[in-house]
Amino acid sequence: MTLAHNGIRVLLVDDHQTMLWGLQKLVEGESPKMEVVGTARSCDEAVTKARQLVPDVILLDLDMGGTSSLDILPALLSNSVSRVLVLTGEREQEKHDKAVLHGARGVLMKDASADQLLKAIEKTHQGELWLDHDSLSRVFSEMLGAKTPKKPDPEAERKASLTARERNIIRAIVADSSATNKVLAQGLFISEHTLRNHLTSIYHKLDVINRLELYLYAVNHKLADPQEDPVPKGTVRLHAFLRPCRSN
């Protein structure tokens, strides 16, 4: 049976015994306002203690003997009670931001004063974020950026809208730009009327107005490049039908 308590229950996680001892003395000096319910010197031990003790605040070092504690943040926060406050000597801002994006409520450097640390624990327990202005701006920008869909690439959308038949027609035009519609239609085994309908659709999709513009667009955007869009098996290439006949 868990005894009722009024103080903030703190779990200390750091791989240095001396640091744990100092932090424990500092927090216990605030009794009954705060109490240390446990300590951990490894990531595995931290996860186990967090599950067993369900502390209000977990004071977490980012570097646990060469192992990043970022990976265990989801496990530490798996209950609806615990909040994580990072206390670290790591000065790389990217790691601080990642910790917050993974669920930590704040980041505090190990050279912070005792008063700052105690106040940070209290504010974290109250649900507030303990971040400086620059960190807060970066984190919010990252969060907003992740939620904002990337702008579509107009050229990629145009190319993706082409059907396999339309791509074959474009390849045929690039293969012999001087060929008439009639010759192109014969080489593609379709009627000239059908070819014109396909060309109208292609012009509309690629925002060109004639075969010359289509040719230039296709060459510039590599629409006839076999590596970009391989010719399907069984497709007859146009040049096979445009070779000059040999006289007997």
C-alpha positions in Angstrom: 0.0 0.0 0.0 1.4 3.4 -1.0 1.4 6.0 1.8 -0.2 9.3 1.2 2.2 12.2 0.7 2.2 15.9 0.2 5.7 16.4 -1.0 7.1 16.2 -4.5 8.4 12.6 -5.0 11.7 12.7 -7.0 13.6 10.0 -8.7 17.3 10.8 -9.4 19.0 9.3 -12.4 22.7 9.8 -12.9 25.6 7.5 -13.5 27.9 9.3 -11.0 27.5 8.3 -7.4 28.9 11.6 -6.1 26.4 13.6 -8.2 23.5 11.4 -6.9 24.7 11.9 -3.3 24.8 15.6 -3.7 21.4 15.8 -5.4 19.9 13.6 -2.8 21.1 15.8 0.0 19.9 18.9 -1.8 16.4 17.6 -2.4 16.0 16.0 1.1 16.9 19.4 2.5 13.5 20.6 1.2 11.6 18.0 3.2 8.6 17.8 3.6 8.2 19.8 0.4 10.2 17.3 -1.6 11.5 13.8 -1.0 13.8 11.4 -2.9 12.0 8.2 -3.5 14.8 6.5 -5.4 18.0 6.7 -7.4 19.3 5.0 -10.5 22.7 4.8 -12.1 21.8 3.1 -15.4 19.0 3.4 -18.0 17.6 0.0 -17.2 17.6 0.7 -13.5 15.9 4.0 -14.2 13.1 2.4 -16.2 12.6 -0.2 -13.5 12.5 2.3 -10.6 10.2 4.6 -12.6 7.7 1.8 -13.0 7.9 0.7 -9.4 7.9 4.1 -7.7 5.9 6.2 -10.1 7.6 9.5 -9.0 6.3 12.9 -9.6 9.5 14.2 -11.1 12.4 12.3 -12.7 15.7 14.2 -12.7 17.5 12.7 -15.6 21.0 12.9 -16.9 21.3 12.7 -20.7 24.7 10.8 -20.7 24.5 7.6 -18.7 28.0 6.3 -18.9 28.2 6.8 -22.7 24.6 5.7 -23.3 22.0 8.3 -24.2 18.9 8.3 -22.0 16.8 9.8 -24.8 15.7 6.3 -25.8 14.2 5.6 -22.4 12.1 8.7 -22.2 8.9 7.0 -23.5 9.3 4.3 -20.9 9.9 6.8 -18.1 6.7 8.7 -19.2 4.5 5.7 -19.7 2.5 6.5 -16.6 0.2 9.5 -16.3 2.1 10.9 -13.3 5.8 11.3 -13.9 7.4 14.3 -15.5 11.0 14.4 -16.6 13.4 17.3 -16.0 16.8 16.9 -17.7 19.9 17.8 -15.6 22.9 17.5 -17.9 26.4 18.7 -18.6 25.8 18.2 -22.3 25.9 21.6 -24.0 24.8 20.5 -27.5 21.5 22.3 -28.1 20.2 19.7 -30.5 20.3 17.1 -27.8 18.4 19.4 -25.4 15.8 20.0 -28.0 15.4 16.3 -28.8 14.9 15.6 -25.1 12.0 18.0 -25.0 10.5 16.8 -28.2 10.7 13.2 -26.7 8.7 14.4 -23.7 11.0 16.1 -21.2 9.4 19.1 -19.5 12.7 21.0 -19.3 16.4 21.1 -19.4 18.8 22.4 -16.8 22.6 22.5 -16.9 24.6 20.9 -14.1 26.3 24.2 -13.3 22.9 25.8 -12.4 22.5 27.0 -8.8 20.8 25.0 -6.1 17.9 27.5 -6.0 17.4 27.1 -9.8 17.4 23.4 -9.6 14.8 23.3 -6.8 12.6 25.8 -8.5 12.8 23.8 -11.7 11.7 20.7 -10.0 8.8 22.5 -8.4 7.7 24.1 -11.7 8.1 20.8 -13.6 5.9 19.1 -11.0 3.3 21.9 -11.6 3.3 21.1 -15.3 5.3 24.0 -16.5 8.1 24.0 -19.0 11.6 24.8 -17.8 13.3 26.2 -20.9 15.1 29.3 -21.9 13.5 31.6 -24.6 15.8 30.3 -27.4 15.2 26.7 -26.6 11.5 27.2 -26.4 11.5 29.0 -29.8 13.5 26.2 -31.4 11.2 23.5 -30.0 8.0 25.2 -31.1 9.4 25.8 -34.5 10.4 22.1 -34.8 6.9 21.0 -33.7 5.1 23.4 -36.1 7.4 22.4 -38.9 6.6 18.7 -38.3 2.9 19.4 -38.5 3.1 21.6 -41.6 2.9 19.5 -44.7 5.7 20.1 -47.2 4.7 22.1 -50.2 4.1 19.9 -53.2 6.6 20.0 -56.1 4.6 21.2 -59.1 6.9 19.5 -61.6 6.8 16.2 -59.7 3.0 16.4 -59.7 2.8 17.1 -63.4 5.1 14.1 -64.2 3.1 11.9 -61.8 -0.2 12.8 -63.5 1.0 11.3 -66.8 -0.3 7.9 -67.7 1.9 5.1 -69.1 0.5 5.6 -72.6 1.2 9.3 -72.4 4.7 8.7 -71.3 5.2 6.4 -74.3 3.9 9.1 -76.6 6.3 11.6 -75.1 9.2 9.2 -75.6 8.1 8.7 -79.2 8.1 12.4 -79.8 11.6 12.8 -78.3 12.9 9.9 -80.3 11.9 11.6 -83.6 10.6 15.2 -83.1 10.2 15.7 -86.9 7.8 12.8 -87.3 4.2 13.7 -88.3 1.3 12.8 -86.1 0.3 10.2 -88.6 3.8 8.5 -88.5 3.8 8.7 -84.7 0.3 7.1 -84.5 1.3 4.3 -86.8 4.4 3.6 -84.7 2.3 3.5 -81.5 -0.4 1.4 -83.1 -3.1 4.0 -82.4 -5.2 6.1 -84.7 -4.2 9.7 -85.4 -7.4 10.9 -83.8 -6.5 9.0 -80.6 -3.0 10.5 -80.7 -4.4 14.0 -80.9 -6.6 13.3 -77.9 -3.6 12.1 -75.9 -1.6 15.1 -76.9 -4.3 17.4 -75.8 -4.3 15.7 -72.4 -0.5 15.9 -72.2 -0.4 19.6 -73.1 -2.9 20.3 -70.4 -1.1 18.3 -67.7 2.4 19.7 -68.5 1.2 23.3 -69.3 2.6 23.4 -72.8 0.8 24.5 -76.0 2.3 22.4 -78.8 4.7 19.6 -79.7 7.8 21.8 -79.8 7.1 23.0 -76.2 6.4 19.4 -75.2 9.7 18.2 -76.7 11.6 20.9 -74.9 9.9 20.2 -71.6 10.4 16.4 -72.0 14.1 16.9 -72.7 14.7 19.4 -69.8 12.8 17.2 -67.3 14.2 13.9 -68.6 10.8 12.4 -69.3 12.3 10.3 -72.1 15.2 9.0 -70.0 14.9 5.2 -69.7 16.4 5.4 -66.2 13.8 7.9 -65.2 10.9 6.0 -66.6 11.7 2.6 -68.1 9.8 1.5 -71.2 7.4 -1.3 -70.2 8.1 -4.7 -71.5 6.3 -5.3 -74.8 6.4 -1.7 -75.9 7.5 -1.3 -79.5 10.0 1.5 -79.9 9.2 4.1 -82.6 12.5 4.0 -84.3 11.9 0.4 -85.3 9.2 1.7 -87.6 11.1 4.7 -89.0 14.2 3.0 -90.3 14.5 3.5 -94.1 13.6 0.5 -96.1 16.4 -1.2 -98.0 16.0 -1.7 -101.7 16.4 -5.2 -103.1 
